[in-house]
Amino acid sequence: MDFSWTDHQKELKKAAAAFAKSKLNNDLIERDRDSLFSREGWKACADFGLQGLLMPAEFGGLGLDLFDAIATLEGAGYGCRDNGLLFSINAHIWGCEIAVLNFGTAAQKRKYLPGLCDGSIVGAHAMTEPGTGSDPFSMLATAEKRPDCYVLNGNKTFVTNAPVADVFTVYARTSPGKGFAGLSCFLVQRNIQGLTVGRDFEKMGLRTSPMSEVTFADCRVPNDSLLGEEGSGAFVFTDAMEWERAFIMACAIGSMERQLELCIRYKNTRKQGGR
């Protein structure tokens, strides 16, 4: 099997690298020092099409295939030194956007996907919990079914994009005794009562990618917030992670390619002792 890039994919990668180099590195040292998320960079990426790489054209996406999308992300990683911004975009795509595309109703797709593609909506993925990590079988957050809503209670942590997010994919137990089949996923908007976003975490790396805790205290979400069927949360989560694992390193590969070229260039031009 031939894994080399096609001419079209090379052009996609080249265009993404040129875009990222010219638009995404402004004031990076200062922003990294101050842990500042770049709204300007986020919108520029959306205008270029990064957030909509795999989304259908009817929702404002580019509708690329898998390899075209990976080539584009590698190019973005090559040109962009703001690894936090690219990390946030990946979290947005694989943790939220792809879940809506693959499991959302027609109404949910119309409501969220255009904004997720054009940069006006930032998505976040709320799965990890303080005492259980990302283990779905140990999850403590609950969603109690009422006639007109679900009532969410629990704490999530290390939620990438939470400080700037507009919508969260939230995982909680709807049937505590059913194990794998007892988890459900919900689309929860930021401004809903009972949802509290904590302070931005101070991190050693990826400092321009905001991250915080999210707390749900008697947070009432409408029945139509359920993403997929009740009890299908584990399938939604597994699907999202499969997409993330397949794609999230593409930007890092582009970044490593750039760094390797810099090292080789330095090695070939460095002088010491007159040599």
N, C-alpha and C positions, 0 to 999 in steps of 0.2 A: 504494500500500500504506500502510495506517495504522499508524504506529509508536508512537502514543500509548498510555499505559498503560490497561488496563481498570480498572474499579472494584476488582476483586479484586486486581489487581497493586498498585494504589495502597495498598490495605489491608496487603498483605504488606510493602511498602516502609515504610509508616508504623510497623507493628509492629516490624520489624527495627530501625528508627532509635530507637524508644523503648527497646527492649531494650538496644541497644548503649550508648546514652547513660547509662542507669541502672546497667549492670553492668560495663562494660569500661574505664572511665576512671579507676578508683581508683588513686591513687599513681602516676600515669603519669610525672610529672616525675622522681620518684626512680627508677622502674624503667628509664626511658630512660637516665638518667645512669649507672646501674649495669649496664646491658645485661641486665636480668632478664626472662626469659620468664615469662609469667603462666599457671601451671597452673590457677589458679582461673578466669581468663578463658577459657582453652581449654575447660574442662569446662562453663562456663556457655554457651559457644557451642554445644557439642555438645548440651546439654540443650535449647537453643532450636531446634536442628535444622540449624545452618549446615553442619556436616560431612556431614550426610546429605541435603542438599537434593535431589540427583538420584538418590540411591540408592533402590532398591525397598523397599517397606514390609516385605517378608519379611526384610530384613537390618537393620531398624530405621531406615530412611531415610524421608524425606517424599515421595519420588516425584514431585517437582515437574517441570513441563515447563521448557524452556529459558528462556522469557521470565519465568516466575514466579521462577525461580532468580536471574536477573539483577536483577529488581526487588528481591528480598530482599537480595542482595549490595550493591546501591546503597544501600539503607536502612541496612545495617550500616556502610558507609563513611561515610554521613552522620552517624550517631550516635557512631561510635567514633573517638577521636583516637589510638588505639594502632595506627598503621599497620603496625607490625612483627607484631603478633598476627594481623591480617587477612592479611598477606603469608604468614605461616606456614600459616594455614588454607588459603589458595589453593594453596600448594605441596603440602600434604597431599592435597587433593582431586584436583588435576589431575595431579600427578606420581606418585601412588601409588594412591589410591582408585579413580580412574576406569580406571586400567590393570588393576587386579584385576577390576573389573566387566566390562570389555570383553574381556579376554583370559584371565582366570583359569578354572581348572577349577571344577566344582561344589564340590569339596572345598576349594579355595583360597578361594572366595567365602565358604563357611560358616566357615572358619577366621579370616579377616581382616576381612571387611566389617562384621560387627556391632560389633567393637571400634573400627574406623576411624570408624564412625558415632557411637558413644556416647562417644567421647573417651578411652577407656581405652587405645587404641593410637594412637601418633603415627607418621605415615608420612613418609618422606624419599625423595628422588629423586637417585640417584648416577649422573650422566652425565659432567659436566664433569671434565676432567683438567688437571693443572698445565701440561703442555706442548702440549696440543691444543685446549683450550677445549671447546666443545660439538660439535665436528666429528666425527661418528661414523666417518668414513672414516679419520681419523688416530688413532683410539683405540688405546691401548697395553695396556689391561687385558685379561687373558685368562681364559678358563674352559676348563680342560682336562677332557675327558670321561674318566671312569674307570667301571669296571663298576657301582659303587654310588653314585657321586657326581660332582659337578663340583668342580674345584679352582680357586679364584679367586686371581689375583695381580694387583696393580696399585694405583694411587693415584687417588682422586677428590678434587676440591676444590670449594669454594664450594657445599657440600651444605647447603641450607636445612633446618633442623630436626635436623641430624645429632646435635648434643649432647644432644637430648632424645628422639630417635626410638627406636621399638621395632622397626620393620621398614623395610627399604630396598628400593626397586626399583633393581637394579644392572645396568648394561649392560657387557658384556664380549665379546671376540672368541672365538667357539668354532671358527671356521674362518678363520684369518688370510688365506688366499689367495682368499677368495670375495667380498671387498668388501662391498657392500650386504647380501648374503645371509649374511655371516659373523658377524653380530652376534646376540647372544641377550640376553634379559632374565631376571633371577632375583629372587625374593623372598627376602631374606636377613634373618634375625632378628638383633637386636643382640647377643645373648649368645652367639653362635656363636664357637668358637675360631678365631683367625686374623683376626678383624675388630677393628680399632683405630680409635676415634674420637679425632681430635685436639682441641686446645684451641679454645674458642670464639673466632672472629675478632673483633677490634675493628673496628667499622665507623663511618662517618660518619653513616649513616642507617639506618632500620629496625633500630635497636639492640636492640629487644625480640624480634626474630626471630633465634634462634640459628643459627649457621652455622659449619662447620668442615670440615677434611679428613677423609677416611675411607680407611684403608689395608687392603688384603687381602693377607695373606701365608700362602700355602698354606692358604687358607680352604676347608674341605671342606663343601659344601652338598649336601643330598640331591637326588636326581634330580627329586623332586616339587616342588623349589623353582623349576624352570623355569617362567617365565610365558609362555604361548603355546608355539608350536613352536620347536625349535632352529633358529636362523637367521632368526627373525621379529622380532628385537629392533628393527630399524630401523622396522618397521611399528608396534610398540608405542610407540616413542619418538615417531614422527610423529603418531600418533593422540593421544597425551598432549599434545603441543605444540599441536595444532589446538584441543583443548578449552581449554587454558590461554590461548591467544591470543584466543579468543572471550570468555573470562569474566574474565580477571585484572584488567582495567581497570574492571570494574563498581564495585568498592569505591572506586577512585580517583575515578570520576565522582561518587559520592556525597560523597566528601570535598571535591572541588572545588565542588560545589553548596553545601555548608555554608560553605566559605571565601568564596565569592562573596557569599553572603547576609551574612556578617559584614562584609565590605568595604563593601557597600552601606549596611548599617546604620550603620557608622562614618562613612561619607561624609555621610550625611544628618543625623547628630547632632553631628559635630565642629564646634567653634567656634574661630575665630582672629580676633584683632583686633576682638572684639565682634560678629562675624558668624557 
